[in-house]
Amino acid sequence: MAKNTKIALGVLVALGLFIELLWWQAIQPGPDLSHPLSLTFLGYTNPPEAQFHRFARFVVSNQSQIKLRLIGSAIHEEGAPVFNQLKPNPKMPATRLPPFLKPGESCTHWVREPGCITNGIPWQAFVFGECHTWRDQFRNFVIKYKLPAALASNGRFLTAEGPWLSAETNAAPLLSIPSTSLPPPAPNPLLQNAPGKK
């Protein structure tokens, strides 16, 4: 009986040390994420006078040293109070974002030009993501199972902001605006109030 008690105590101590190590690792500051995600405008698929709708072509790049998860994309029309969430076209793979981007990896993303362009209203494209390290996955685990919030670090949500585009933007300038860190969205980063024109 005494032997079993010692074994049980040893297991509990080891488990406590393991949990403490996880907690210590989770609260440590993460890597520098000053410019982790970028959105580069390449040009349009066809001229504005074409019969069919045209698409703006972007490149989404992971410029960090960690894996990023892409949440989705949206557009913001100048003066609008909210983002318009974009839904991928099943017949056009280029309108769909991959679930993840590895360090240094990029992908092409097509965004259909919104109807506001006919009224001379500029618009922007946005891509939303978050870090996907074991620390972030542990944080999601804590939230999912409603464990004490002190066990996890703050979420690291990201956004990549494209340039303002208008009807006069017919060329293909290589313009990239670095991303900025966003506070944790509530409940969805795509539904937050859109920023004003810079």
MDTraj code that builds the backbone (N, CA, C; nanometers):
import mdtraj as md
import numpy as np

residues = "MET ALA LYS ASN THR LYS ILE ALA LEU GLY VAL LEU VAL ALA LEU GLY LEU PHE ILE GLU LEU LEU TRP TRP GLN ALA ILE GLN PRO GLY PRO ASP LEU SER HIS PRO LEU SER LEU THR PHE LEU GLY TYR THR ASN PRO PRO GLU ALA GLN PHE HIS ARG PHE ALA ARG PHE VAL VAL SER ASN GLN SER GLN ILE LYS LEU ARG LEU ILE GLY SER ALA ILE HIS GLU GLU GLY ALA PRO VAL PHE ASN GLN LEU LYS PRO ASN PRO LYS MET PRO ALA THR ARG LEU PRO PRO PHE LEU LYS PRO GLY GLU SER CYS THR HIS TRP VAL ARG GLU PRO GLY CYS ILE THR ASN GLY ILE PRO TRP GLN ALA PHE VAL PHE GLY GLU CYS HIS THR TRP ARG ASP GLN PHE ARG ASN PHE VAL ILE LYS TYR LYS LEU PRO ALA ALA LEU ALA SER ASN GLY ARG PHE LEU THR ALA GLU GLY PRO TRP LEU SER ALA GLU THR ASN ALA ALA PRO LEU LEU SER ILE PRO SER THR SER LEU PRO PRO PRO ALA PRO ASN PRO LEU LEU GLN ASN ALA PRO GLY LYS LYS".split()
xyz = np.array([
    [0.0832, -0.1203, 0.0000],
    [0.0000, 0.0000, 0.0000],
    [0.0868, 0.1256, 0.0000],
    [0.1915, 0.1267, 0.0845],
    [0.2804, 0.2423, 0.0903],
    [0.3503, 0.2643, -0.0434],
    [0.3864, 0.1526, -0.1079],
    [0.4529, 0.1641, -0.2379],
    [0.3602, 0.2278, -0.3406],
    [0.2347, 0.1838, -0.3431],
    [0.1365, 0.2398, -0.4369],
    [0.1138, 0.3879, -0.4103],
    [0.1142, 0.4252, -0.2821],
    [0.0955, 0.5655, -0.2471],
    [0.2105, 0.6510, -0.2983],
    [0.3323, 0.6005, -0.2840],
    [0.4487, 0.6738, -0.3331],
    [0.4445, 0.6894, -0.4849],
    [0.4018, 0.5832, -0.5539],
    [0.3913, 0.5905, -0.7009],
    [0.2875, 0.6939, -0.7420],
    [0.1731, 0.6932, -0.6726],
    [0.0672, 0.7890, -0.7053],
    [0.1143, 0.9321, -0.6814],
    [0.1844, 0.9530, -0.5703],
    [0.2358, 1.0870, -0.5418],
    [0.3386, 1.1293, -0.6457],
    [0.4226, 1.0367, -0.6864],
    [0.5222, 1.0677, -0.7890],
    [0.4580, 1.1074, -0.9209],
    [0.3514, 1.0357, -0.9583],
    [0.2795, 1.0684, -1.0826],
    [0.2160, 1.2062, -1.0740],
    [0.1555, 1.2378, -0.9579],
    [0.0925, 1.3683, -0.9402],
    [0.1939, 1.4812, -0.9455],
    [0.3108, 1.4596, -0.8835],
    [0.4154, 1.5620, -0.8864],
    [0.4652, 1.5836, -1.0289],
    [0.4882, 1.4730, -1.1001],
    [0.5356, 1.4840, -1.2387],
    [0.4324, 1.5551, -1.3262],
    [0.3038, 1.5216, -1.3048],
    [0.1968, 1.5865, -1.3820],
    [0.1905, 1.7350, -1.3510],
    [0.2050, 1.7703, -1.2216],
    [0.2037, 1.9112, -1.1840],
    [0.3183, 1.9881, -1.2446],
    [0.4381, 1.9283, -1.2472],
    [0.5536, 1.9939, -1.3084],
    [0.5341, 2.0115, -1.4583],
    [0.4738, 1.9110, -1.5217],
    [0.4494, 1.9194, -1.6661],
    [0.3522, 2.0318, -1.6975],
    [0.2440, 2.0422, -1.6201],
    [0.1453, 2.1488, -1.6417],
    [0.2082, 2.2859, -1.6171],
    [0.2913, 2.2940, -1.5140],
    [0.3583, 2.4206, -1.4847],
    [0.4514, 2.4610, -1.5979],
    [0.5203, 2.3632, -1.6575],
    [0.6088, 2.3920, -1.7708],
    [0.5297, 2.4420, -1.8908],
    [0.4149, 2.3784, -1.9183],
    [0.3299, 2.4237, -2.0281],
    [0.2817, 2.5657, -2.0049],
    [0.2401, 2.5946, -1.8826],
    [0.1915, 2.7286, -1.8508],
    [0.3031, 2.8310, -1.8680],
    [0.4240, 2.7981, -1.8220],
    [0.5365, 2.8910, -1.8334],
    [0.5705, 2.9184, -1.9797],
    [0.5680, 2.8131, -2.0612],
    [0.5964, 2.8304, -2.2032],
    [0.4872, 2.9130, -2.2714],
    [0.3620, 2.8923, -2.2286],
    [0.2497, 2.9605, -2.2939],
    [0.2511, 3.1099, -2.2696],
    [0.3001, 3.1533, -2.1535],
    [0.2963, 3.2966, -2.1223],
    [0.4215, 3.3697, -2.1686],
    [0.5186, 3.2979, -2.2245],
    [0.6382, 3.3645, -2.2736],
    [0.6053, 3.4452, -2.3993],
    [0.6703, 3.5595, -2.4197],
    [0.6448, 3.6378, -2.5411],
    [0.6837, 3.5608, -2.6658],
    [0.6024, 3.5732, -2.7693],
    [0.6285, 3.5019, -2.8936],
    [0.7301, 3.5732, -2.9806],
    [0.7554, 3.5205, -3.0997],
    [0.8516, 3.5831, -3.1912],
    [0.8004, 3.7165, -3.2429],
    [0.8904, 3.7942, -3.2991],
    [0.8538, 3.9248, -3.3536],
    [0.7583, 3.9075, -3.4705],
    [0.6414, 3.9708, -3.4598],
    [0.5402, 3.9590, -3.5648],
    [0.5024, 4.0968, -3.6171],
    [0.6029, 4.1819, -3.6373],
    [0.5750, 4.3184, -3.6813],
    [0.5193, 4.3213, -3.8240],
    [0.5664, 4.2322, -3.9105],
    [0.5171, 4.2278, -4.0486],
    [0.5041, 4.0823, -4.0943],
    [0.4147, 4.0057, -4.0342],
    [0.4087, 3.8631, -4.0678],
    [0.3356, 3.8305, -4.1966],
    [0.2373, 3.9146, -4.2322],
    [0.1499, 3.8834, -4.3445],
    [0.1422, 4.0034, -4.4378],
    [0.1576, 3.9807, -4.5680],
    [0.1513, 4.0920, -4.6630],
    [0.0544, 4.0596, -4.7759],
    [-0.0007, 4.1647, -4.8354],
    [-0.0955, 4.1518, -4.9454],
    [-0.0494, 4.2438, -5.0579],
    [-0.0054, 4.1850, -5.1681],
    [0.0513, 4.2608, -5.2791],
    [-0.0437, 4.2603, -5.3981],
    [-0.0774, 4.3796, -5.4487],
    [-0.1643, 4.3915, -5.5651],
    [-0.0810, 4.3785, -5.6921],
    [-0.1212, 4.2860, -5.7815],
    [-0.0477, 4.2620, -5.9056],
    [-0.1126, 4.3259, -6.0273],
    [-0.2437, 4.3432, -6.0255],
    [-0.3139, 4.3970, -6.1414],
    [-0.4484, 4.3283, -6.1584],
    [-0.5117, 4.3556, -6.2724],
    [-0.6426, 4.2983, -6.3001],
    [-0.6339, 4.1890, -6.4065],
    [-0.7389, 4.1074, -6.4106],
    [-0.7417, 3.9981, -6.5067],
    [-0.7772, 4.0463, -6.6471],
    [-0.8476, 4.1577, -6.6580],
    [-0.8874, 4.2102, -6.7887],
    [-0.9178, 4.3594, -6.7744],
    [-0.9195, 4.4347, -6.8840],
    [-0.9429, 4.5795, -6.8769],
    [-1.0837, 4.6118, -6.8308],
    [-1.1062, 4.7339, -6.7791],
    [-1.2375, 4.7698, -6.7240],
    [-1.3486, 4.7734, -6.8274],
    [-1.3131, 4.7946, -6.9557],
    [-1.4178, 4.8019, -7.0577],
    [-1.4600, 4.6644, -7.1087],
    [-1.4027, 4.5578, -7.0531],
    [-1.4380, 4.4230, -7.0965],
    [-1.5827, 4.3907, -7.0613],
    [-1.6382, 4.2929, -7.1319],
    [-1.7788, 4.2584, -7.1131],
    [-1.8037, 4.1910, -6.9777],
    [-1.7069, 4.1136, -6.9296],
    [-1.7258, 4.0383, -6.8069],
    [-1.6625, 4.1111, -6.6882],
    [-1.7037, 4.0688, -6.5693],
    [-1.6445, 4.1250, -6.4481],
    [-1.4962, 4.0929, -6.4444],
    [-1.4199, 4.1835, -6.3886],
    [-1.2769, 4.1577, -6.3763],
    [-1.2419, 4.1301, -6.2304],
    [-1.1296, 4.0667, -6.2133],
    [-1.0815, 4.0309, -6.0812],
    [-0.9477, 4.0987, -6.0544],
    [-0.9316, 4.1458, -5.9314],
    [-0.8021, 4.1990, -5.8889],
    [-0.7167, 4.0827, -5.8417],
    [-0.5930, 4.0802, -5.8860],
    [-0.5023, 3.9701, -5.8515],
    [-0.4080, 4.0143, -5.7402],
    [-0.4025, 3.9361, -5.6332],
    [-0.3160, 3.9649, -5.5191],
    [-0.2257, 3.8443, -5.4914],
    [-0.1173, 3.8723, -5.4219],
    [-0.0321, 3.7668, -5.3671],
    [-0.0309, 3.7827, -5.2159],
    [-0.0674, 3.6765, -5.1438],
    [-0.0633, 3.6741, -4.9981],
    [0.0644, 3.6015, -4.9570],
    [0.1459, 3.6658, -4.8729],
    [0.2759, 3.6092, -4.8358],
    [0.2915, 3.6010, -4.6846],
    [0.3478, 3.4905, -4.6403],
    [0.3852, 3.4735, -4.5003],
    [0.5315, 3.5143, -4.4861],
    [0.5552, 3.6303, -4.4272],
    [0.6899, 3.6830, -4.4144],
    [0.7508, 3.6537, -4.2767],
    [0.6852, 3.5696, -4.2000],
    [0.7340, 3.5378, -4.0652],
    [0.8109, 3.4057, -4.0678],
    [0.8565, 3.3650, -3.9495],
    [0.9285, 3.2396, -3.9344],
    [0.8411, 3.1300, -3.8740],
    [0.7107, 3.1556, -3.8678],
    [0.6192, 3.0570, -3.8106],
    [0.5047, 3.0306, -3.9082],
    [0.4336, 2.9234, -3.8839],
    [0.3199, 2.8864, -3.9676],
    [0.2002, 2.9740, -3.9338],
    [0.1278, 3.0188, -4.0362],
    [0.0099, 3.1030, -4.0170],
    [-0.1139, 3.0325, -4.0704],
    [-0.2243, 3.0515, -4.0005],
    [-0.3527, 2.9999, -4.0478],
    [-0.4323, 3.1146, -4.1067],
    [-0.4836, 3.0978, -4.2277],
    [-0.5620, 3.2022, -4.2938],
    [-0.7095, 3.1829, -4.2595],
    [-0.7706, 3.2889, -4.2074],
    [-0.9099, 3.2828, -4.1640],
    [-1.0057, 3.3134, -4.2785],
    [-0.9722, 3.4119, -4.3604],
    [-1.0596, 3.4500, -4.4696],
    [-1.0191, 3.5844, -4.5263],
    [-1.0987, 3.6356, -4.6186],
    [-1.0700, 3.7650, -4.6805],
    [-1.1973, 3.8475, -4.6881],
    [-1.1794, 3.9775, -4.7084],
    [-1.2929, 4.0691, -4.7132],
    [-1.2543, 4.1923, -4.7939],
    [-1.3533, 4.2705, -4.8314],
    [-1.3285, 4.3990, -4.8956],
    [-1.3938, 4.5082, -4.8126],
    [-1.3409, 4.6283, -4.8267],
    [-1.3969, 4.7449, -4.7583],
    [-1.4143, 4.8555, -4.8605],
    [-1.5370, 4.8982, -4.8803],
    [-1.5666, 5.0107, -4.9685],
    [-1.5549, 5.1395, -4.8876],
    [-1.4956, 5.2408, -4.9465],
    [-1.4743, 5.3675, -4.8763],
    [-1.6069, 5.4218, -4.8220],
    [-1.6096, 5.4542, -4.6928],
    [-1.7294, 5.5074, -4.6299],
    [-1.8212, 5.4028, -4.5709],
    [-1.7988, 5.2754, -4.6026],
    [-1.8853, 5.1696, -4.5485],
    [-1.8489, 5.1413, -4.4031],
    [-1.9463, 5.1106, -4.3171],
    [-1.9173, 5.0899, -4.1748],
    [-1.8581, 4.9540, -4.1426],
    [-1.8739, 4.8564, -4.2311],
    [-1.8264, 4.7209, -4.2022],
    [-1.7566, 4.6617, -4.3236],
    [-1.6880, 4.5506, -4.2996],
    [-1.6287, 4.4731, -4.4072],
    [-1.7360, 4.3894, -4.4771],
    [-1.7106, 4.3573, -4.6029],
    [-1.7924, 4.2609, -4.6749],
    [-1.7103, 4.1332, -4.6893],
    [-1.7528, 4.0297, -4.6198],
    [-1.6780, 3.9040, -4.6234],
    [-1.6872, 3.8409, -4.7618],
    [-1.5740, 3.7899, -4.8092],
    [-1.5693, 3.7295, -4.9414],
    [-1.5909, 3.5790, -4.9327],
    [-1.6693, 3.5275, -5.0266],
    [-1.6924, 3.3835, -5.0347],
    [-1.6277, 3.3315, -5.1626],
    [-1.5484, 3.2253, -5.1528],
    [-1.4804, 3.1736, -5.2718],
    [-1.5782, 3.1180, -5.3737],
    [-1.5417, 3.1327, -5.4994],
    [-1.6207, 3.0764, -5.6085],
    [-1.5729, 2.9335, -5.6332],
    [-1.6610, 2.8335, -5.6181],
    [-1.6181, 2.6939, -5.6353],
    [-1.5575, 2.6663, -5.7730],
    [-1.5979, 2.7456, -5.8736],
    [-1.5482, 2.7235, -6.0089],
    [-1.4174, 2.7977, -6.0364],
    [-1.3722, 2.8773, -5.9387],
    [-1.2487, 2.9543, -5.9567],
    [-1.1587, 2.9303, -5.8355],
    [-1.0693, 2.8339, -5.8436],
    [-0.9806, 2.8026, -5.7304],
    [-0.8992, 2.9217, -5.6821],
    [-0.8696, 3.0168, -5.7707],
    [-0.7863, 3.1312, -5.7323],
    [-0.8567, 3.2235, -5.6334],
    [-0.9892, 3.2099, -5.6182],
    [-1.0622, 3.2925, -5.5221],
    [-1.0633, 3.2290, -5.3824],
    [-1.0062, 3.1101, -5.3696],
    [-1.0062, 3.0385, -5.2424],
    [-0.8681, 3.0468, -5.1778],
    [-0.8644, 3.0822, -5.0507],
    [-0.7383, 3.0872, -4.9775],
    [-0.7042, 2.9488, -4.9230],
    [-0.5767, 2.9130, -4.9192],
    [-0.5382, 2.7870, -4.8542],
    [-0.5568, 2.7989, -4.7036],
    [-0.5716, 2.6887, -4.6323],
    [-0.5920, 2.6974, -4.4866],
    [-0.4692, 2.7477, -4.4117],
    [-0.3488, 2.7192, -4.4641],
    [-0.2261, 2.7569, -4.3946],
    [-0.1217, 2.8090, -4.4935],
    [-0.0302, 2.8897, -4.4412],
    [0.0884, 2.9320, -4.5155],
    [0.2109, 2.9036, -4.4284],
    [0.3051, 2.8277, -4.4826],
    [0.4282, 2.8000, -4.4103],
    [0.5206, 2.9219, -4.4177],
    [0.6228, 2.9284, -4.3343],
    [0.7169, 3.0420, -4.3391],
    [0.7746, 3.0611, -4.4793],
    [0.7642, 3.1845, -4.5304],
    [0.8149, 3.2155, -4.6632],
    [0.7254, 3.1736, -4.7778],
    [0.6122, 3.1127, -4.7498],
    [0.5223, 3.0638, -4.8543],
    [0.4254, 3.1736, -4.8979],
    [0.3840, 3.1699, -5.0254],
    [0.2900, 3.2670, -5.0810],
    [0.1812, 3.1949, -5.1592],
    [0.0727, 3.2657, -5.1842],
    [-0.0349, 3.2115, -5.2663],
    [-0.1005, 3.3254, -5.3441],
    [-0.1628, 3.2913, -5.4547],
    [-0.2365, 3.3887, -5.5355],
    [-0.3819, 3.3929, -5.4888],
    [-0.4362, 3.5130, -5.4815],
    [-0.5755, 3.5290, -5.4374],
    [-0.6441, 3.6291, -5.5288],
    [-0.7514, 3.5856, -5.5951],
    [-0.8285, 3.6733, -5.6827],
    [-0.9504, 3.7262, -5.6075],
    [-0.9752, 3.8555, -5.6245],
    [-1.0907, 3.9207, -5.5612],
    [-1.1722, 3.9904, -5.6694],
    [-1.2978, 3.9572, -5.6767],
    [-1.3845, 4.0188, -5.7781],
    [-1.4035, 4.1668, -5.7470],
    [-1.3882, 4.2483, -5.8483],
    [-1.4030, 4.3929, -5.8311],
    [-1.5474, 4.4245, -5.7909],
    [-1.5677, 4.4971, -5.6803],
    [-1.7040, 4.5247, -5.6333],
    [-1.7768, 4.6240, -5.7225],
    [-1.9098, 4.6229, -5.7115],
    [-1.9916, 4.7107, -5.7940],
    [-1.9754, 4.8577, -5.7616],
    [-1.9217, 4.8903, -5.6426],
    [-1.9065, 5.0304, -5.6039],
    [-1.8121, 5.1051, -5.6971],
    [-1.7315, 5.0306, -5.7714],
    [-1.6321, 5.0932, -5.8575],
    [-1.6986, 5.1741, -5.9683],
    [-1.8214, 5.1347, -6.0074],
    [-1.8928, 5.2075, -6.1132],
    [-1.9382, 5.3446, -6.0658],
    [-1.9477, 5.3629, -5.9341],
    [-1.9860, 5.4925, -5.8769],
    [-1.8653, 5.5739, -5.8330],
    [-1.7482, 5.5283, -5.8697],
    [-1.6267, 5.6014, -5.8349],
    [-1.5827, 5.5851, -5.6908],
    [-1.6318, 5.4825, -5.6216],
    [-1.5972, 5.4610, -5.4808],
    [-1.4777, 5.3657, -5.4715],
    [-1.3676, 5.4086, -5.4131],
    [-1.2517, 5.3198, -5.3972],
    [-1.2810, 5.2059, -5.2993],
    [-1.1992, 5.1021, -5.3076],
    [-1.2160, 4.9871, -5.2199],
    [-1.0796, 4.9272, -5.1857],
    [-1.0781, 4.8463, -5.0798],
    [-0.9588, 4.7770, -5.0347],
    [-0.9891, 4.6290, -5.0133],
    [-0.8864, 4.5484, -5.0255],
    [-0.8971, 4.4066, -4.9926],
    [-0.8200, 4.3792, -4.8636],
    [-0.8688, 4.2845, -4.7853],
    [-0.8050, 4.2447, -4.6606],
    [-0.7972, 4.0927, -4.6548],
    [-0.6924, 4.0435, -4.5919],
    [-0.6814, 3.9002, -4.5612],
    [-0.6552, 3.8879, -4.4115],
    [-0.7303, 3.7994, -4.3447],
    [-0.7183, 3.7804, -4.2008],
    [-0.6537, 3.6452, -4.1704],
    [-0.5752, 3.6424, -4.0661],
    [-0.5107, 3.5173, -4.0261],
    [-0.4744, 3.5188, -3.8794],
    [-0.4112, 3.4127, -3.8357],
    [-0.3629, 3.4025, -3.6990],
    [-0.2417, 3.3101, -3.6956],
    [-0.1613, 3.3235, -3.5917],
    [-0.0445, 3.2371, -3.5756],
    [-0.0910, 3.0946, -3.5479],
    [-0.0072, 2.9982, -3.5879],
    [-0.0467, 2.8590, -3.5721],
    [0.0698, 2.7778, -3.5141],
    [0.1235, 2.8225, -3.4029],
    [0.2249, 2.7469, -3.3317],
    [0.1564, 2.6586, -3.2277],
    [0.2351, 2.5741, -3.1596],
    [0.1754, 2.4891, -3.0559],
    [0.1167, 2.5747, -2.9450],
    [0.1751, 2.6932, -2.9230],
    [0.1246, 2.7831, -2.8189],
    [-0.0160, 2.8314, -2.8525],
    [-0.0380, 2.8636, -2.9803],
    [-0.1701, 2.9105, -3.0219],
    [-0.2715, 2.7967, -3.0201],
    [-0.2262, 2.6773, -3.0569],
    [-0.3158, 2.5617, -3.0511],
    [-0.3524, 2.5287, -2.9062],
    [-0.2563, 2.5458, -2.8140],
    [-0.2842, 2.5236, -2.6724],
    [-0.3858, 2.6264, -2.6219],
    [-0.3730, 2.7507, -2.6692],
    [-0.4686, 2.8541, -2.6309],
    [-0.6090, 2.8160, -2.6783],
    [-0.6208, 2.7669, -2.8018],
    [-0.7516, 2.7257, -2.8530],
    [-0.8074, 2.6091, -2.7717],
    [-0.7185, 2.5212, -2.7266],
    [-0.7595, 2.4085, -2.6419],
    [-0.8166, 2.4597, -2.5097],
    [-0.7491, 2.5592, -2.4510],
    [-0.7951, 2.6172, -2.3245],
    [-0.9333, 2.6803, -2.3416],
    [-0.9515, 2.7527, -2.4522],
    [-1.0801, 2.8184, -2.4776],
    [-1.1894, 2.7151, -2.5034],
    [-1.1578, 2.6137, -2.5817],
    [-1.2573, 2.5132, -2.6183],
    [-1.3110, 2.4397, -2.4969],
    [-1.2230, 2.4046, -2.4046],
    [-1.2647, 2.3264, -2.2882],
    [-1.2843, 2.4127, -2.1637],
    [-1.2884, 2.5457, -2.1837],
    [-1.3211, 2.6411, -2.0775],
    [-1.2307, 2.6243, -1.9548],
    [-1.1018, 2.6108, -1.9830],
    [-1.0044, 2.6024, -1.8748],
    [-0.9694, 2.7441, -1.8289],
    [-0.9018, 2.7598, -1.7155],
    [-0.8656, 2.8943, -1.6680],
    [-0.7883, 2.9731, -1.7736],
    [-0.8318, 3.0963, -1.7989],
    [-0.7705, 3.1779, -1.9040],
    [-0.6230, 3.2066, -1.8770],
    [-0.5829, 3.2009, -1.7497],
    [-0.4443, 3.2289, -1.7149],
    [-0.3486, 3.1253, -1.7719],
    [-0.4005, 3.0108, -1.8161],
    [-0.3154, 2.9058, -1.8699],
    [-0.2654, 2.9388, -2.0104],
    [-0.3305, 3.0318, -2.0776],
    [-0.2978, 3.0583, -2.2177],
    [-0.2550, 3.2026, -2.2377],
    [-0.1762, 3.2229, -2.3423],
    [-0.1344, 3.3575, -2.3796],
    [-0.2427, 3.4230, -2.4643],
    [-0.2288, 3.5529, -2.4907],
    [-0.3251, 3.6238, -2.5740],
    [-0.3173, 3.5757, -2.7180],
    [-0.4292, 3.5813, -2.7870],
    [-0.4320, 3.5406, -2.9271],
    [-0.3526, 3.6370, -3.0138],
    [-0.2983, 3.5857, -3.1220],
    [-0.2185, 3.6674, -3.2133],
    [-0.2869, 3.6689, -3.3491],
    [-0.3868, 3.7574, -3.3618],
    [-0.4614, 3.7709, -3.4848],
    [-0.3949, 3.8756, -3.5748],
    [-0.3999, 3.8519, -3.7039],
    [-0.3266, 3.9344, -3.8002],
    [-0.4171, 3.9760, -3.9149],
    [-0.3802, 4.0853, -3.9796],
    [-0.4501, 4.1263, -4.1007],
    [-0.3509, 4.1833, -4.2004],
    [-0.3740, 4.1551, -4.3268],
    [-0.2957, 4.2139, -4.4352],
    [-0.3870, 4.3081, -4.5116],
    [-0.3430, 4.4303, -4.5293],
    [-0.4255, 4.5359, -4.5887],
    [-0.3715, 4.5725, -4.7265],
    [-0.4570, 4.5667, -4.8280],
    [-0.4162, 4.6032, -4.9629],
    [-0.4306, 4.7519, -4.9879],
    [-0.3831, 4.7984, -5.1024],
    [-0.3937, 4.9411, -5.1352],
    [-0.5361, 4.9785, -5.1750],
    [-0.5659, 5.1089, -5.1709],
    [-0.6940, 5.1571, -5.2208],
    [-0.6946, 5.1442, -5.3723],
    [-0.8025, 5.0859, -5.4260],
    [-0.8160, 5.0675, -5.5704],
    [-0.9378, 5.1443, -5.6190],
    [-0.9281, 5.1964, -5.7395],
    [-1.0380, 5.2726, -5.7980],
    [-1.0490, 5.2386, -5.9460],
    [-1.1447, 5.3038, -6.0137],
    [-1.1638, 5.2774, -6.1563],
    [-1.0422, 5.3180, -6.2379],
    [-0.9614, 5.4091, -6.1837],
    [-0.8431, 5.4547, -6.2562],
    [-0.7236, 5.3613, -6.2372],
    [-0.7381, 5.2628, -6.1494],
    [-0.6272, 5.1714, -6.1230],
    [-0.6293, 5.0607, -6.2274],
    [-0.5719, 5.0877, -6.3429],
    [-0.5745, 4.9917, -6.4530],
    [-0.4387, 4.9264, -6.4760],
    [-0.3342, 4.9863, -6.4193],
    [-0.2022, 4.9290, -6.4359],
    [-0.1807, 4.8186, -6.3329],
    [-0.0583, 4.7733, -6.3216],
    [-0.0274, 4.6669, -6.2260],
    [0.0877, 4.7089, -6.1369],
    [0.0679, 4.8081, -6.0503],
    [0.1770, 4.8504, -5.9622],
    [0.2079, 4.7437, -5.8578],
    [0.3346, 4.7241, -5.8297],
    [0.3743, 4.6287, -5.7264],
    [0.3746, 4.7005, -5.5930],
    [0.2570, 4.7177, -5.5377],
    [0.2403, 4.7927, -5.4142],
    [0.2009, 4.6975, -5.3029],
    [0.2748, 4.6980, -5.1940],
    [0.2459, 4.6117, -5.0802],
    [0.2417, 4.6945, -4.9531],
    [0.1358, 4.6808, -4.8775],
    [0.1237, 4.7483, -4.7488],
    [0.1382, 4.6434, -4.6406],
    [0.2370, 4.6557, -4.5510],
    [0.2573, 4.5531, -4.4482],
    [0.1387, 4.5417, -4.3546],
    [0.1258, 4.4253, -4.2969],
    [0.0134, 4.3993, -4.2086],
    [0.0353, 4.4609, -4.0715],
    [-0.0718, 4.4656, -3.9955],
    [-0.0648, 4.5113, -3.8569],
    [-0.1355, 4.4098, -3.7695],
    [-0.1014, 4.4069, -3.6434],
    [-0.1644, 4.3139, -3.5507],
    [-0.2993, 4.3689, -3.5067],
    [-0.3981, 4.2819, -3.5018],
    [-0.5321, 4.3205, -3.4590],
    [-0.5586, 4.2653, -3.3194],
    [-0.6423, 4.3310, -3.2407],
    [-0.6850, 4.2710, -3.1144],
    [-0.7741, 4.1515, -3.1432],
    [-0.7905, 4.0601, -3.0492],
    [-0.8761, 3.9440, -3.0716],
    [-1.0148, 3.9867, -3.1159],
    [-1.0638, 3.9358, -3.2298],
    [-1.1946, 3.9773, -3.2811],
    [-1.3069, 3.9211, -3.1969],
    [-1.4172, 3.9923, -3.1918],
    [-1.5328, 3.9466, -3.1164],
    [-1.6590, 3.9808, -3.1938],
    [-1.7253, 3.8786, -3.2497],
    [-1.6849, 3.7391, -3.2473],
    [-1.6025, 3.6988, -3.3682],
    [-1.5989, 3.7831, -3.4710],
    [-1.5322, 3.7469, -3.5957],
    [-1.4594, 3.8693, -3.6480],
    [-1.3312, 3.8572, -3.6862],
    [-1.2583, 3.9745, -3.7336],
    [-1.3160, 4.0335, -3.8605],
    [-1.3929, 3.9531, -3.9353],
    [-1.4506, 4.0016, -4.0595],
    [-1.5693, 4.0930, -4.0359],
    [-1.6206, 4.0957, -3.9120],
    [-1.7395, 4.1737, -3.8821],
    [-1.7091, 4.2957, -3.7972],
    [-1.5819, 4.3248, -3.7734],
    [-1.5477, 4.4438, -3.6980],
    [-1.5743, 4.5683, -3.7825],
    [-1.5848, 4.6814, -3.7155],
    [-1.6036, 4.8060, -3.7870],
    [-1.4860, 4.8310, -3.8774],
    [-1.5142, 4.8684, -3.9989],
    [-1.4070, 4.8919, -4.0952],
    [-1.3385, 5.0246, -4.0653],
    [-1.2089, 5.0335, -4.0929],
    [-1.1369, 5.1589, -4.0687],
    [-1.1682, 5.2630, -4.1737],
    [-1.1403, 5.3857, -4.1458],
    [-1.1583, 5.4912, -4.2449],
    [-1.0448, 5.4916, -4.3437],
    [-1.0594, 5.5640, -4.4476],
    [-0.9555, 5.5717, -4.5503],
    [-0.8336, 5.6418, -4.4934],
    [-0.7162, 5.5862, -4.5253],
    [-0.5921, 5.6454, -4.4785],
    [-0.5423, 5.7476, -4.5799],
])
top = md.Topology()
chain = top.add_chain()
for i, resn in enumerate(residues, 1):
    res = top.add_residue(resn, chain, resSeq=i)
    for name in ("N", "CA", "C"):
        top.add_atom(name, md.element.get_by_symbol(name[0]), res)
traj = md.Trajectory(xyz[None], top)
